[in-house]
Amino acid sequence: MRTNERTAVVAPTLVLVPYRPEHVTKYHGWMTDPDLLNLTASEPLTLAQEIDMQQKWHMDEDKLTFIVLARPHPSVPLITSDDIRKHCPMIGDVNLFFKPGDAETESEVECEVMIAEPAYRRNGHGHTALRLLLLYASAPPLAVNPRNFVARIGAKNEPSIALFKKLGFALTKYVEAFDEVEMRFGHGRSERQSGIGREFWMGGGIGPELDVREFD
Ligand SMILES: CC(C)(COP(=O)(O)OP(=O)(O)OC[C@H]1O[C@@H](n2cnc3c(N)ncnc32)[C@H](O)[C@@H]1OP(=O)(O)O)[C@@H](O)C(=O)NCCC(=O)NCCS
């Protein structure tokens, strides 16, 4: 999606940057791992296919991707885009898929997160990356209604199910054909309560106004 093609979202522990050609080799390396392919329900791609995919996702208006970078320490100054490139290692990605509604179904926005580097797991990065994504997407210009966020997760993927629960998502469906669960934000809450979804996602130095910067 072109909306975030020059956008960095900076937080005390993480930075989100757009998926660029310079990320493809590492991303492709991650996606040769059978466990990650299985957990993210992805198909293996050749490097050439991954290069095409990066370009396609950049142009598609129904997909938004950020690469997740870890911040070494909040005291390391990140003033320019080059500072971010120099100091922040690539550890994962977050994605949104925008699906329009029709006569029978509501429009929805499917969310995905991956912290691919094992050494960076269980440090709160998946939680923070997803919070940043949800806060970014529920504010203008995208202004997604929090109730339209959905996640589809392998039924045995307990870490991911627990992560989405922590972010205010609840189990809404089990799809036997894919052995996956569907989770939605705001399920079981009134419209007024889920309208305040953004409050779920703040904290730990992340407030209502995100540090959103131009990324060259
Ligand atoms: C799921 C994933 C993104 C979690 O990332 P992470 O950075 O390790 O998670 P965090 O440290 O931010 O943990 C946040 C919460 O997620 C849950 N969680 C994360 N890892 C967990 C684990 N191994 N077991 C149980 N719960 C876990 C917990 O609720 C945790 O909160 P807590 O620390 O208060 O217990 C990561 O394991 C991953 O990328 N897995 C492979 C890809 C994948 O499954 N993606 C989801 C596809 S929808």
PDBQT file of the ligand as one rigid body, heavy atoms in Angstrom, charges set to zero:
ROOT
HETATM    1  C1  LIG A 301       3.384 -14.969  18.147  1.00  0.00    +0.000 C 
HETATM    2  C2  LIG A 301       4.616 -14.068  18.174  1.00  0.00    +0.000 C 
HETATM    3  C3  LIG A 301       4.407 -12.906  17.199  1.00  0.00    +0.000 C 
HETATM    4  C4  LIG A 301       4.781 -13.509  19.605  1.00  0.00    +0.000 C 
HETATM    5  O1  LIG A 301       5.846 -12.546  19.570  1.00  0.00    +0.000 OA
HETATM    6  P1  LIG A 301       6.714 -12.226  20.884  1.00  0.00    +0.000 P 
HETATM    7  O2  LIG A 301       7.476 -10.999  20.603  1.00  0.00    +0.000 OA
HETATM    8  O3  LIG A 301       7.483 -13.425  21.291  1.00  0.00    +0.000 OA
HETATM    9  O4  LIG A 301       5.546 -11.970  21.952  1.00  0.00    +0.000 OA
HETATM   10  P2  LIG A 301       5.581 -10.978  23.198  1.00  0.00    +0.000 P 
HETATM   11  O5  LIG A 301       6.864 -11.142  23.943  1.00  0.00    +0.000 OA
HETATM   12  O6  LIG A 301       5.227  -9.619  22.718  1.00  0.00    +0.000 OA
HETATM   13  O7  LIG A 301       4.409 -11.583  24.079  1.00  0.00    +0.000 OA
HETATM   14  C5  LIG A 301       3.148 -10.945  24.180  1.00  0.00    +0.000 C 
HETATM   15  C6  LIG A 301       2.130 -11.951  24.669  1.00  0.00    +0.000 C 
HETATM   16  O8  LIG A 301       1.967 -12.974  23.683  1.00  0.00    +0.000 OA
HETATM   17  C7  LIG A 301       1.767 -14.242  24.360  1.00  0.00    +0.000 C 
HETATM   18  N1  LIG A 301       2.896 -15.138  24.089  1.00  0.00    +0.000 N 
HETATM   19  C8  LIG A 301       3.983 -14.843  23.334  1.00  0.00    +0.000 A 
HETATM   20  N2  LIG A 301       4.781 -15.931  23.248  1.00  0.00    +0.000 NA
HETATM   21  C9  LIG A 301       4.184 -16.907  23.954  1.00  0.00    +0.000 A 
HETATM   22  C10 LIG A 301       4.512 -18.280  24.204  1.00  0.00    +0.000 A 
HETATM   23  N3  LIG A 301       5.619 -18.841  23.720  1.00  0.00    +0.000 N 
HETATM   24  N4  LIG A 301       3.640 -19.004  24.933  1.00  0.00    +0.000 NA
HETATM   25  C11 LIG A 301       2.515 -18.463  25.427  1.00  0.00    +0.000 A 
HETATM   26  N5  LIG A 301       2.143 -17.150  25.225  1.00  0.00    +0.000 NA
HETATM   27  C12 LIG A 301       2.960 -16.410  24.488  1.00  0.00    +0.000 A 
HETATM   28  C13 LIG A 301       1.674 -13.922  25.841  1.00  0.00    +0.000 C 
HETATM   29  O9  LIG A 301       0.324 -13.588  26.130  1.00  0.00    +0.000 OA
HETATM   30  C14 LIG A 301       2.519 -12.665  25.940  1.00  0.00    +0.000 C 
HETATM   31  O10 LIG A 301       2.187 -11.869  27.035  1.00  0.00    +0.000 OA
HETATM   32  P3  LIG A 301       2.998 -12.115  28.448  1.00  0.00    +0.000 P 
HETATM   33  O11 LIG A 301       4.431 -11.849  28.130  1.00  0.00    +0.000 OA
HETATM   34  O12 LIG A 301       2.372 -11.085  29.359  1.00  0.00    +0.000 OA
HETATM   35  O13 LIG A 301       2.752 -13.531  28.836  1.00  0.00    +0.000 OA
HETATM   36  C15 LIG A 301       5.919 -14.865  17.824  1.00  0.00    +0.000 C 
HETATM   37  O14 LIG A 301       5.994 -16.019  18.634  1.00  0.00    +0.000 OA
HETATM   38  C16 LIG A 301       6.002 -15.288  16.380  1.00  0.00    +0.000 C 
HETATM   39  O15 LIG A 301       6.351 -14.495  15.513  1.00  0.00    +0.000 OA
HETATM   40  N6  LIG A 301       5.664 -16.545  16.083  1.00  0.00    +0.000 N 
HETATM   41  C17 LIG A 301       5.780 -17.049  14.716  1.00  0.00    +0.000 C 
HETATM   42  C18 LIG A 301       4.833 -16.388  13.734  1.00  0.00    +0.000 C 
HETATM   43  C19 LIG A 301       3.374 -16.433  14.172  1.00  0.00    +0.000 C 
HETATM   44  O16 LIG A 301       2.921 -17.402  14.750  1.00  0.00    +0.000 OA
HETATM   45  N7  LIG A 301       2.651 -15.357  13.832  1.00  0.00    +0.000 N 
HETATM   46  C20 LIG A 301       1.242 -15.259  14.090  1.00  0.00    +0.000 C 
HETATM   47  C21 LIG A 301       0.479 -15.591  12.846  1.00  0.00    +0.000 C 
HETATM   48  S1  LIG A 301      -1.209 -14.985  13.000  1.00  0.00    +0.000 SA
ENDROOT
TORSDOF 0
